[in-house]
Amino acid sequence: MISAHSGGLWRAMIGLVIWMFCFLALYGGHALGCQRAMLLNAVFGLPLLTWLLLLVWLTSLAVLSWLAIRGWSALRVARREGSSPQLSRFMSVLTSTVDIAGLASTVIIGLPLVWIPVCA
């Protein structure tokens, strides 16, 4: 039986699902914003489009960081409890790995927002 800390396959996939939605929002929003010349007015020295894309990126990073920390703590609990079932330990390892991969991928896809101007 799977422990209460692991949420099954849906929980294991959520890290990459959040990365996917962040990727679509960042690149789709960037493309549409530049194509239609929307939200290019400067606010605090940057176009509003950049601020909105940064907000999406930072929100995704916050959620993925929370999930990675939660998954890592569940993994530590599963390793400490020697009597926990093999499936529970496997799901904890899988969930932690996918969350960390989603977090790292999200960091990488959002870094161009920091140093490359939108619609340049």
C-alpha positions as CSV (number, residue, x, y, z in Angstrom):
1,M,0.0,0.0,0.0
2,I,1.2,3.5,-0.8
3,S,1.7,5.8,2.2
4,A,-0.4,8.9,2.8
5,H,2.6,11.2,1.9
6,S,2.8,9.9,-1.7
7,G,-0.1,10.8,-4.0
8,G,0.4,8.2,-6.6
9,L,1.2,8.7,-10.2
10,W,-0.7,12.0,-10.4
11,R,1.5,13.5,-7.7
12,A,4.6,12.1,-9.4
13,M,3.8,13.8,-12.7
14,I,2.8,17.2,-11.4
15,G,6.3,18.6,-11.4
16,L,6.7,18.2,-15.2
17,V,3.1,19.2,-15.8
18,I,3.8,22.6,-14.1
19,W,7.0,22.9,-16.1
20,M,5.0,22.3,-19.3
21,F,2.4,24.9,-18.5
22,C,5.1,27.4,-17.6
23,F,6.9,26.7,-20.9
24,L,3.7,27.2,-22.8
25,A,2.8,30.4,-21.0
26,L,6.2,31.9,-21.3
27,Y,6.9,31.2,-24.9
28,G,3.3,31.5,-26.1
29,G,2.8,34.7,-24.2
30,H,6.1,36.1,-25.5
31,A,5.2,35.2,-29.1
32,L,1.7,36.6,-28.9
33,G,2.8,39.7,-27.0
34,C,5.5,40.5,-29.6
35,Q,3.3,39.7,-32.6
36,R,0.6,42.0,-31.5
37,A,2.9,44.6,-29.9
38,M,0.9,44.3,-26.7
39,L,2.0,45.4,-23.2
40,L,5.3,46.9,-24.4
41,N,4.9,50.1,-22.3
42,A,7.7,50.5,-19.9
43,V,7.0,50.0,-16.2
44,F,10.0,50.5,-13.8
45,G,12.3,50.3,-16.8
46,L,11.0,47.1,-18.3
47,P,8.1,46.4,-20.6
48,L,4.9,45.2,-18.9
49,L,5.1,42.0,-20.9
50,T,8.4,41.2,-19.3
51,W,6.9,41.8,-15.8
52,L,4.0,39.5,-16.6
53,L,6.3,36.7,-17.9
54,L,8.5,37.1,-14.9
55,L,5.5,36.8,-12.6
56,V,4.4,33.5,-14.4
57,W,8.0,32.2,-14.1
58,L,8.5,33.1,-10.5
59,T,5.1,31.7,-9.5
60,S,6.0,28.4,-11.2
61,L,9.4,28.4,-9.5
62,A,7.7,28.9,-6.1
63,V,5.2,26.1,-6.6
64,L,7.9,23.7,-7.9
65,S,10.2,24.6,-5.0
66,W,7.5,23.9,-2.5
67,L,6.8,20.5,-4.2
68,A,10.5,19.6,-4.4
69,I,10.9,20.4,-0.7
70,R,7.8,18.4,0.2
71,G,8.9,15.5,-2.0
72,W,12.4,15.5,-0.5
73,S,11.0,15.4,3.0
74,A,8.6,12.5,2.1
75,L,11.7,10.7,0.7
76,R,13.6,11.2,3.9
77,V,10.6,9.9,5.9
78,A,10.3,6.8,3.7
79,R,14.0,6.1,4.0
80,R,13.9,6.4,7.8
81,E,11.0,4.1,8.2
82,G,12.6,0.8,7.4
83,S,9.2,-0.9,7.5
84,S,7.6,1.2,4.7
85,P,6.7,-0.8,1.6
86,Q,9.0,-0.8,-1.4
87,L,6.3,0.9,-3.5
88,S,6.1,3.8,-1.1
89,R,9.9,4.3,-1.2
90,F,9.9,4.0,-5.0
91,M,7.1,6.6,-5.4
92,S,9.0,9.0,-3.0
93,V,12.2,8.7,-5.1
94,L,10.2,9.1,-8.3
95,T,8.3,12.1,-7.1
96,S,11.4,13.8,-5.7
97,T,13.3,13.2,-8.9
98,V,10.5,14.5,-11.2
99,D,10.0,17.6,-9.0
100,I,13.7,18.4,-9.0
101,A,13.8,17.9,-12.8
102,G,10.8,20.1,-13.3
103,L,12.3,22.8,-11.1
104,A,15.7,22.7,-12.9
105,S,14.0,22.8,-16.3
106,T,11.8,25.8,-15.2
107,V,14.9,27.7,-14.0
108,I,16.5,27.1,-17.4
109,I,13.6,28.1,-19.6
110,G,13.0,31.3,-17.7
111,L,16.6,32.6,-17.5
112,P,16.4,34.3,-20.9
113,L,13.7,36.6,-19.5
114,V,16.4,38.0,-17.1
115,W,19.0,39.2,-19.6
116,I,17.3,39.2,-23.1
117,P,14.8,42.0,-23.8
118,V,11.5,40.9,-25.1
119,C,10.6,41.6,-28.7
120,A,14.2,42.8,-29.5
